[in-house]
Amino acid sequence: MGAQTFITYAEGADVDAAFRATVEQAEYEYGHAGRSGTIAEKNGYVVINGGPLSPGDAAALANTLIDGADRRIDDKWEPAGAIAVLGGIRTLSGIPVPPRSGGYPDLKTAALAAVDGLLGDDEIVTKSHLDRYSLRRGSIEIDQSATAIITTTGSAKLTGWLFFGRANS
């Protein structure tokens, strides 16, 4: 019986919900039989750093703690480490898209209208999906109940958690 190192990012500000979702995803991908060497083997977590770090700084800290065999995360039977991350991937769901007389020239413009005023200065839209729209004479017509799902990066807000440690394999 060995141990394997894992590092995985989970979107969401709530550490409990992010941990549960990540464990469930790992169980789905690797099964429930145990010895996967993933976060699926962990029953809990310990928050390592109280303040959010950038994705790069969080990964560097996680690697330093792993390489240094930090007692909080080095045992395959103990909790995973958890570091708060800002500027990582963030998904905004169910954002209303405002109707516009004459429609929008394209889907990207409509998506940006939906998040107008919701994004930070350095936040970048990386992906968007709109529902309830139609193409009309070179424009996008938005239904009154249209919503958008927007994925961003670079937010100055807490966007997720980096979980890491050693797991039974």
Secondary structure, DSSP 8 states (H G I E B T S, - for coil): --EEEEEEEEE-S-HHHHHHHHHHHHHHHH-SSS--SSGGG-S-EEEEEEEEE-HHHHHHHHHHHHHTT-TTT-STTS-EEEEEEESS-EEEEEEE----TT-BSSHHHHHHHHTTTTS-TT-EEEEEEE-SEEEETTEEEE-TT-EEEEEEE--SSEEEEEEEEEEE-
